[in-house]
Amino acid sequence: MTPAIQGLHDVWLSNRTVENTPHQISFGDLTNSIISTGPFSFYVIDFFDMSISDISPSLYDMHDFEPGKTSFNDLLGAIHPEDMEFVIKAEAFLTKFFLEKIERNKLLKYKISYCYRGRLKNGEYVLFNHQALMLTMDDQGGYGKSLNINTRIDHLSNFNTYKVSLIGLHGEPSFMNLSLEADDRDLKEFSKREIDIIKLVSNGLNNEEIGEKLFISPLTVKKHRNNILIKSDSKNTAQLIKNCILQGVI
């Protein structure tokens, strides 16, 4: 195990569950959790013993891993060495963020997203969007099992922002494009209504059509869209949609 990979394990060690939690996930659960804009793979990591399961065949198609003999450390070893420090800091940031800004038990209601470069089967490194959805936790808030989805996005961008997004599920607010040095003044919270509008805009709906869907006036939709552009630091709708795709929102 390299020192960098050990650094990641150290972050997770104080957070992982102290007991093996039951786990059962259906194909429907997987597909409903995955937002993909390119070739992707997924697997489930059990933080109790760092074992992996429910591995998609596409993982072996994209990477130089051998079916039946691949460990979690093998997957971590495919992260670009220059991006590993960011991944370690991102995981530590998320631990602190949920502890200080959000109730820890709400971790089950969030999808985490950030990007890093990963090694392909041919040895080339390309940009991936990493999405993680916690499936189980123990009574003490320890990490149980997590669904991890990695989507190749180099057709959209080769630039890593080195920022983190937390996408709220079940009505929870979202936090997009967070700097790892973010403080309370930097936090930009997006409501469920704003996320719904972003998704409808990405589907090509105009203000009138969005208003009909959400039972609000076109003027209210316009105000929401202006606020969304400001909070997301987007110059226009095209940039907003691209950023949201890169962050796993749509």
Secondary structure, DSSP 4 states (H G I P E B T S, - for coil): --HHHHHHHHHHHTTB-SS-------HHHHHHH---SS-EEEEEEETTTTEEES--THHHHHSS--TTS--HHHHHHTB-HHHHHHHHHHHHHHHHHHHHTS-GGGGGGEEEEEEEEEE-TTS-EEEEEEEEEE--B-TT--B-EEEEEEEE-TTT-S-----EEEEE-TT--EEEEE-TT--TTT--EE-HHHHHHHHHHHTT--HHHHHHHHTS-HHHHHHHHHHHHHHTT-SSHHHHHHHHHHTT--
